[in-house]
């Protein structure tokens, strides 16, 4: 019973850790590109 619970938690962690890491990387790069493009627009005016 306890081992089944631990295995389920381990499987969930194995799924969600890479997904969370990929989401974090994508949100970081998207935010950086958004700031960069906004800076170009302001300097062009």
C-alpha positions as CSV (number, residue, x, y, z in Angstrom):
1,X,0.0,0.0,0.0
2,X,2.7,2.5,1.0
3,X,5.0,1.4,-1.8
4,X,2.2,1.9,-4.3
5,X,1.6,5.4,-3.0
6,X,5.4,6.1,-3.2
7,X,5.5,4.7,-6.8
8,X,2.6,6.9,-7.8
9,X,4.2,10.0,-6.3
10,X,7.5,9.1,-8.1
11,X,5.7,8.7,-11.4
12,X,3.9,12.0,-11.0
13,X,7.2,13.7,-10.1
14,X,8.8,12.1,-13.2
15,X,6.1,13.6,-15.4
16,X,5.7,17.0,-13.8
17,X,9.3,18.0,-13.2
18,X,10.3,18.0,-16.9
19,X,7.0,19.7,-17.8
20,X,7.5,22.4,-15.2
21,X,11.1,22.9,-16.2
22,X,10.1,23.3,-19.9
23,X,7.3,25.7,-19.0
24,X,9.7,27.8,-16.9
25,X,12.3,27.9,-19.7
26,X,9.7,28.9,-22.3
27,X,8.1,31.6,-20.1
28,X,11.6,33.0,-19.4
29,X,12.6,33.2,-23.0
30,X,9.2,34.6,-24.0
31,X,9.4,37.3,-21.4
32,X,12.9,38.2,-22.5
33,X,11.9,38.4,-26.2
34,X,8.8,40.5,-25.3
35,X,11.0,43.0,-23.4
36,X,13.5,43.2,-26.2
37,X,10.8,43.8,-28.9
38,X,9.1,46.4,-26.7
39,X,12.5,48.2,-26.4
40,X,12.9,48.2,-30.1
41,X,9.5,49.8,-30.6
42,X,10.2,52.6,-28.2
43,X,13.6,53.4,-29.7
44,X,12.1,53.4,-33.2
45,X,9.7,56.2,-32.3
